[in-house]
Amino acid sequence: MMNQEVLAITKRNRRKEWLVLNGWCWLFMAPAVIFYILFQGYPILCSIQYSLLDWSGLTSNAVFVGLKNYRELLHDELFWNAFVNSFRYTLMIVPLELAVSLFLAYMLNDEKMKGRSAYRTMYFIPVVTTASVVGIIMIFILGVQGPVNHVLMTLHLIDAPINFLGNAKYAMPTLVLISLWKDCGTYMIYWLAGLQGVSKDVYEAATVDGANRRQTFFHIVLPLITPVGGIIAILCAINSLKVFDIVKTMTEGGPFYATDVIATYVYRSAFSSEIGMPRLGYASAAALFFGAVVIGAGTVMNMVKSRLGRMHE
């Protein structure tokens, strides 16, 4: 009987300790959960509700229309133009950001490089610079009378100034290059974290075997950091699909909707009066539809990453 009482007391004490431990965990998690519900969960639920309404957001007479907004999206050429442009932008910038940021990270991971901390800071500064400030400055730099055109004409590389942001042929590539310069530092830090996880013994073994720096990278280091690269690629793709600030500041989706992406399309539909009365319900439907596509794409990429990780193991 004494042993049973001791076991019962021990179980109660363990259960009490478990409840206390979980209670502390939930206590520390509570602020994050509350803020998520207030600023993420609740707006998402509101957007789902608004997407079923014919409502400008400015009046109180919202009309329930069910799935009418979603059906209208299927026949909206401007929506599909923005949809295609979003993925076009992603396909253009993701490979560039991955390659350039990895190159910078590998170069700056060399302990023999002098001043590498200063170089890291220099490459990261554009990340913390406000996108609107970058956009405004770049408008002047890339303008018809800007220094870029002046240099190109001085070097006789062009005969007439190029309107980089006003020409549909050059606008999207120009935005991609500017975004590459601004955001590359973020992914450089991610790659550096992955590279610093590679043991120094690996580099020493490669040196002993006679491998040069290029061979060491492609045949040894790159396979080891491939799982990290998969995560970086997913983050890069999702962030590029959400692009808004640099496009809004520099082109506002122009010229002739050549750089219009989903974020600028939704903004224009929900808050701008340039196309008439704002349509908050319709914009919510567009945002949710695209969000579902992005979630699906992210799920597929995560599955591919997991499969590649298993193959790597």
Number of C-alpha atoms within 10 A of each C-alpha: 6 7 8 9 10 11 12 12 12 12 12 12 12 12 12 12 12 12 12 12 12 12 12 12 11 13 12 11 11 12 11 12 14 12 11 13 13 12 10 12 14 12 13 15 11 11 19 16 15 24 28 21 24 19 23 20 16 12 7 8 11 15 12 15 13 14 12 15 19 18 11 13 17 11 10 10 10 15 20 15 17 22 19 15 21 21 17 15 20 20 14 15 20 21 14 15 26 19 14 17 25 22 14 20 23 17 14 20 18 10 9 9 11 10 10 15 11 11 13 17 11 11 19 20 13 19 15 11 12 12 21 15 11 18 21 13 13 18 16 13 15 19 19 18 13 16 13 17 22 18 12 15 15 11 10 10 10 13 11 12 16 19 17 20 23 17 14 16 13 15 21 25 17 15 22 21 14 16 22 19 17 21 23 24 25 19 24 26 18 17 24 18 15 19 19 13 11 14 10 10 9 13 18 12 12 19 13 9 9 11 16 11 11 10 12 17 16 11 12 16 20 15 12 17 17 16 18 17 20 18 16 21 20 19 14 21 23 17 13 21 22 16 18 19 16 21 24 20 17 22 21 19 24 19 16 11 17 20 28 26 30 29 24 21 23 21 18 19 23 20 16 14 11 9 9 8 15 20 25 24 27 25 28 26 26 25 20 17 14 18 15 12 12 17 12 12 15 16 13 13 17 16 12 13 20 15 12 14 14 10 8 11 6
